[in-house]
């Protein structure tokens, strides 16, 4: 299994907090979000990762130069990182030929969450948190009949279960190849300003994708300066407490 980590974005709302660095290099407890995520992958037994860079590409590559124990990491660059995140996933299309994890780089989470995704009995699987507040900004997974049927920012009524997507998706080789074809169709049509999640509904219409619930587990997506404060003050101590147990 290969992890594709999308780390190309500018993160404009966090530039002051990051000192102008890419937000994947924001340090929580003295270690960057990116290195923490790679640590989680290595702990879960994932041995290969592709990091998609863009904004601050040299800084990300320098941060990865010493290597991460237990995992082979290589970088690919999305030169059009100021457009939609679909182009970052498209830049890593060579990895969409085998079992993959597609992951946003701006998430701090407990290692057990990544392991739960990797070990899930579902060949295709999201992590879903039904306990998070829906403010209308979150990418919400919509479930019916035990599988994810749609992903919609802010959610929609009429489903058995709705929960926030952590930003991690596991795909089998067949599903990954289908996603690559769907991405190609959208890129060739000029849909280069969209988020990669906007391609997922087409995938969900064709492939059965399950989910693992992670309600109550410690995690946070870092989008705003206040998120950095919450990560340091609230989330990281809970993660470290889990490690000790």
C-alpha positions as CSV (number, residue, x, y, z in Angstrom):
1,X,0.0,0.0,0.0
2,X,1.2,3.5,-0.9
3,X,0.1,6.7,0.8
4,X,-0.5,9.7,-1.3
5,X,-0.2,12.8,0.9
6,X,-1.5,16.0,-0.6
7,X,0.7,18.8,0.8
8,X,0.8,21.4,-2.1
9,X,-1.6,24.1,-0.9
10,X,-0.7,27.6,0.1
11,X,-2.8,27.7,3.3
12,X,-3.3,31.5,3.1
13,X,-5.2,31.7,6.4
14,X,-2.2,30.2,8.2
15,X,0.7,32.0,6.6
16,X,1.2,34.2,9.6
17,X,1.1,31.3,12.0
18,X,3.4,29.2,9.9
19,X,5.9,32.0,9.3
20,X,5.3,31.7,5.6
21,X,6.0,28.0,5.4
22,X,3.6,25.4,3.9
23,X,1.0,24.5,6.5
24,X,2.1,20.8,6.5
25,X,5.3,22.1,8.1
26,X,3.5,23.8,11.0
27,X,4.9,22.2,14.2
28,X,2.7,20.8,16.9
29,X,4.6,19.8,20.0
30,X,7.9,20.4,18.2
31,X,7.2,18.1,15.2
32,X,5.5,19.1,11.9
33,X,2.1,17.8,10.8
34,X,3.7,16.1,7.8
35,X,6.3,14.2,9.8
36,X,3.7,13.2,12.4
37,X,1.5,11.8,9.6
38,X,4.4,9.9,8.2
39,X,5.1,8.5,11.7
40,X,1.5,7.3,11.9
41,X,1.8,5.6,8.5
42,X,5.0,3.8,9.4
43,X,3.4,2.7,12.7
44,X,0.5,1.2,10.7
45,X,2.9,-0.8,8.5
46,X,2.7,1.5,5.4
47,X,6.1,1.4,3.8
48,X,5.8,3.8,0.8
49,X,4.5,7.4,0.6
50,X,4.3,9.9,-2.2
51,X,4.1,13.5,-0.9
52,X,2.7,16.0,-3.4
53,X,4.4,19.4,-3.0
54,X,3.7,22.8,-4.5
55,X,3.9,25.9,-2.4
56,X,7.2,25.9,-0.5
57,X,8.4,22.9,-2.4
58,X,12.1,23.3,-1.4
59,X,11.1,23.6,2.3
60,X,9.1,20.4,2.2
61,X,11.8,18.5,0.4
62,X,14.4,19.8,2.9
63,X,12.2,18.7,5.8
64,X,12.0,15.2,4.3
65,X,15.6,15.0,3.3
66,X,16.8,13.2,6.6
67,X,14.2,10.5,5.9
68,X,11.5,9.0,8.1
69,X,12.3,5.7,9.8
70,X,10.3,2.8,8.5
71,X,8.9,4.4,5.4
72,X,10.3,5.3,1.9
73,X,9.2,8.8,1.0
74,X,9.4,10.5,-2.4
75,X,8.0,13.8,-3.7
76,X,6.2,14.8,-6.8
77,X,5.5,18.4,-7.6
78,X,2.2,20.1,-8.6
79,X,3.4,23.3,-10.3
80,X,-0.2,24.5,-10.6
81,X,-0.8,24.4,-6.8
82,X,-2.7,27.7,-6.9
83,X,-5.6,26.0,-8.8
84,X,-7.8,23.2,-7.4
85,X,-6.6,20.3,-5.3
86,X,-7.7,18.0,-8.0
87,X,-4.4,18.8,-9.7
88,X,-2.4,17.7,-6.7
89,X,-4.0,14.3,-6.8
90,X,-3.6,14.2,-10.5
91,X,0.1,14.9,-10.1
92,X,0.3,11.6,-8.1
93,X,-1.6,9.6,-10.7
94,X,1.2,7.1,-11.1
95,X,0.5,5.8,-7.6
96,X,-3.2,5.2,-8.5
97,X,-2.4,1.8,-10.0
98,X,-2.2,-0.1,-6.7
99,X,-3.7,-0.1,-3.2
100,X,-3.5,3.5,-1.9
101,X,-4.3,5.8,0.9
102,X,-5.3,9.4,-0.2
103,X,-4.6,11.7,2.6
104,X,-4.7,15.5,3.4
105,X,-1.5,16.7,5.0
106,X,-3.1,19.2,7.3
107,X,-4.6,16.7,9.8
108,X,-3.2,15.9,13.3
109,X,-4.6,12.6,14.5
110,X,-4.0,9.7,16.8
111,X,-1.9,6.9,15.2
112,X,-4.6,4.4,15.9
113,X,-6.9,6.2,13.5
114,X,-4.6,5.5,10.6
115,X,-4.1,2.0,11.7
116,X,-7.9,1.5,11.9
117,X,-8.1,2.6,8.2
118,X,-5.2,0.4,7.0
119,X,-6.6,-2.6,8.9
120,X,-10.2,-2.1,8.0
121,X,-12.0,-5.1,6.4
122,X,-13.4,-2.7,3.8
123,X,-11.2,-2.7,0.7
124,X,-12.4,0.9,0.1
125,X,-12.9,2.9,3.2
126,X,-13.3,6.4,4.7
127,X,-12.7,7.4,8.3
128,X,-16.0,9.0,9.5
129,X,-16.5,11.1,12.7
130,X,-20.3,11.4,13.4
131,X,-19.6,13.3,16.7
132,X,-18.2,16.4,15.1
133,X,-20.3,19.6,14.8
134,X,-21.5,20.3,11.3
135,X,-21.0,24.0,10.7
136,X,-21.6,23.8,7.0
137,X,-18.0,24.0,6.0
138,X,-17.0,20.4,6.6
139,X,-16.9,17.6,4.0
140,X,-19.6,15.3,5.2
141,X,-19.9,11.7,4.4
142,X,-23.5,10.5,3.7
143,X,-24.3,6.8,4.5
144,X,-27.1,4.6,3.4
145,X,-27.3,0.8,3.5
146,X,-23.9,0.5,5.3
147,X,-21.9,2.3,2.6
148,X,-20.9,5.9,1.8
149,X,-23.2,7.2,-0.9
150,X,-22.0,10.8,-1.2
151,X,-19.7,13.4,0.1
152,X,-21.0,16.9,0.3
153,X,-19.7,20.1,2.0
154,X,-22.2,20.8,4.8
155,X,-24.1,17.5,4.3
156,X,-27.6,16.8,3.1
157,X,-30.8,15.3,4.6
158,X,-32.3,11.9,3.9
159,X,-29.4,9.6,5.0
160,X,-29.1,7.0,7.7
161,X,-25.8,8.5,9.0
162,X,-23.8,11.6,8.4
163,X,-20.4,12.4,9.6
164,X,-17.3,14.4,8.9
165,X,-14.6,13.0,6.6
166,X,-11.2,13.0,8.3
167,X,-9.6,13.6,4.9
168,X,-8.3,10.0,4.5
169,X,-9.5,7.5,2.0
170,X,-8.3,3.9,1.4
171,X,-8.8,2.4,-2.1
172,X,-8.1,-1.0,-3.6
173,X,-6.0,-1.1,-6.8
174,X,-9.2,-1.4,-9.0
175,X,-10.9,1.5,-7.3
176,X,-7.7,3.6,-7.5
177,X,-7.5,3.0,-11.2
178,X,-11.1,4.0,-11.6
179,X,-10.4,7.2,-9.7
180,X,-7.5,7.9,-11.9
181,X,-9.7,7.6,-15.0
182,X,-12.3,9.9,-13.4
183,X,-9.6,12.5,-12.6
184,X,-8.4,12.3,-16.1
185,X,-11.8,13.0,-17.5
186,X,-12.3,16.0,-15.3
187,X,-8.8,17.5,-15.9
188,X,-9.2,17.0,-19.7
189,X,-12.6,18.8,-19.4
190,X,-10.8,21.8,-17.8
191,X,-12.2,21.3,-14.3
192,X,-8.9,22.2,-12.7
193,X,-10.3,24.6,-10.1
194,X,-12.2,22.0,-8.1
195,X,-11.3,20.1,-4.9
196,X,-10.3,16.5,-5.3
197,X,-13.3,15.5,-3.1
198,X,-15.6,16.8,-5.9
199,X,-14.6,13.8,-8.0
200,X,-15.5,11.3,-5.2
201,X,-19.3,11.3,-5.8
202,X,-18.6,9.8,-9.3
203,X,-16.4,7.2,-7.7
204,X,-19.0,6.4,-5.0
205,X,-21.6,5.9,-7.7
206,X,-19.5,3.1,-9.2
207,X,-17.7,1.5,-6.3
208,X,-18.8,0.3,-2.9
209,X,-17.0,2.3,-0.2
210,X,-17.4,1.6,3.4
211,X,-16.3,3.5,6.5
212,X,-14.8,3.2,9.9
213,X,-16.2,5.4,12.7
214,X,-13.7,7.3,14.8
215,X,-16.2,9.2,17.0
216,X,-14.4,10.6,20.1
217,X,-10.9,9.9,18.9
218,X,-8.5,12.9,19.0
219,X,-7.9,14.6,15.7
220,X,-8.1,18.1,14.1
221,X,-7.8,19.6,10.7
222,X,-5.6,22.7,10.7
223,X,-7.2,25.5,8.8
224,X,-7.0,28.5,11.0
225,X,-4.6,29.9,13.6
226,X,-7.1,28.9,16.4
227,X,-6.8,25.3,15.2
228,X,-3.0,25.4,15.9
229,X,-3.8,26.6,19.5
230,X,-6.4,23.9,19.9
231,X,-4.1,21.2,18.5
232,X,-1.4,22.1,21.0
233,X,-3.7,22.7,24.0
234,X,-6.3,20.0,23.6
235,X,-5.7,17.4,20.8
236,X,-2.0,16.6,21.2
237,X,-2.2,15.9,25.0
238,X,-5.1,13.4,24.2
239,X,-3.0,11.7,21.5
240,X,0.0,11.4,23.9
241,X,-2.2,10.0,26.6
242,X,-3.4,7.3,24.2
243,X,0.2,6.5,23.3
244,X,1.0,6.0,27.0
245,X,-1.8,3.5,27.4
